[in-house]
Amino acid sequence: QSCWPPLITGGVSPCILIETPHKEMGITTDLSGFTQYRFKNLFITPSPLPALSWGSSNDVWRKMVNKETKYIHDKNCLLLHPTLKPNMRAILLDWLLEVCEVYTLHRDTFYLAQDFFDRFMLTQNDIHKNMLQLIGISSLFIAAKLEEIYPPKLQEFAYVTDGACSEEDILTMELIILKALKWELCPVSVISWLNLYLQVDSLKEYPKVLQPQYSQEKFIQIAQDIGSSCTVPLYIN
């Protein structure tokens, strides 16, 4: 089910199952280097999660933290582009939200596109504002193919740009973004963290359930609050 409003009575609860890391995956127990990333100085213990009835709290935490350390972000990424202003990113993300609503895309698709856009901008220098829409719609094109069962067609993404971006432009930019990101396309999104913490919160009422349950309305309300805050400028002069 789409996580976009309006709510559908009796809809499917947006719960996810957190996978246990594969045995061959290297697990880093030393989190001292993690402080340079987005959750700086917040974690005192390797796993602050309580005991879980449906999985290993240590395995869940370590896998998500390891993914966070792999995908580097910087709130000042737009400083690499002197001609861009912070509100330009906000305008672009607002527009991408509207595109997601038009095509009833999942909320995580939007957050993936945002992640791809921000990390791509961190790999570039002096991007002109005329390129932002192409980078944004190409990021959403990639995210939709990863997240959606039936993603919109290429021509539909080109159509919503009102002629600003052709299908060929989007395909070309798609490859540029993928190469710049080194094909690392599976970050831990804010929706993944939200699902985890709501599952933990549900243990207060249902401590022994195998599949945590929580209110769909609560999930969507928090997700909307996150969505409204993610489009603000990355930095303030």
Buried (B, 14 or more C-beta within 10 A) or exposed (E): EBBBEEEEEEEEEBBEEBEEBEEEEEEEEEBEEBEEBEEEEEBEEBBEBEEBEBBBBBBBBBBBBBBBEEBEBBEEBBEBBEEBBBEBBBBBBEBBBEBBEEBEBBBBBBBBBBBBBBBBBBBBEEBEEEBBBBBBBBBBBBBBBBBBEEBBEBEBBBEBBEEEBEBEBBBEBBEBBBEBBEEEBEBBBBBBBBBBEBBBEBBEEEEEEEEBEBEBEEBBEBBBEBBEEBBEBBEEE
